[in-house]
């Protein structure tokens, strides 16, 4: 996964170079009073795809790291509010990626992880009820 993220970072750097080149060309066209010719018409579309691919892979890496850390916590140490917010944020990320990217195994894997986790959240929230007593567990 780290290799994929490094690869995407390299592509993002290349996009930055293209943006700088685009700005120069547009400036030259303005300075020379030439009708603006747009050679970079596909750049914005490609930028959006890259943005969502990078968001997918970074979010997947963060999700895997966070869920592993959460599994190691004692129940009394779990911050349910924070986990719930993270889960909601990742759900939104999955939905955004689904709308803006073609289907992929990475996206399906990420979606399955998030949805499976969300199904367990009501149980965790119920167990955090301050009114539960020992007799409820017997």
Order of alpha helices (4+ residues) and beta strands (2+ residues): alpha-alpha-alpha-alpha
